[in-house]
């Protein structure tokens, strides 16, 4: 596999997979505690995949080398984007999805999810994936290469369910950037479930509850 991946299962013979991508500077371990809070027992055994991004120099952080799905070239996130890095990580995540289908989990039972940069990669990959997915969940992130999404999105996932959640006090990915993502996806016809929470660039308990409810719906 192209990425280092932590793997956890809630039981033998999983019937669904949730692929969760971390944010800038973290690694695959970051969201293990949050996944452990999700009660998806009514779905059946679930496999969680927690890939770690490669370590690369990050321009916005003075070239400091850290785990990142792509380079960040500016604080506004979208005026200059690392398209090559985005597409490389997209290919790596596609390889993880292909590996899951080879293990017997159909794409329709796979959710791609992520936080911040991981959210961007979940949207980047999920909207373009050639087979219908169960859903896409994005936490505290945004839509990368937004101007190219309509032309590149997959017909198979033209109405894939999307969960978006954001903090109203987020100073890293500001709320208008996230709401613009919501509006762009809604305008393209995606069913977006949107949540706002009084928090900064983080995850809160109510968000986990709401994500669990959404996962139970899309994996029912």
WOWO-V133078 format. One record per helix or strand of 2 or more residues. SS is the DSSP state (2 for helix, 1 for strand). FROM is the first residue (numbers start at 1). TO is the last residue. Records with the same first field share a line. If there is no record, write none. Layout:
# WOWO-V133078
SS=FROM-TO / FROM-TO
This chain:
# WOWO-V133078
1=4-9 / 16-21 / 46-52 / 55-58 / 64-67 / 110-115 / 135-139 / 162-167 / 192-197
2=28-35 / 59-61 / 83-102 / 107-109 / 117-126 / 146-152 / 155-157 / 175-187 / 205-218
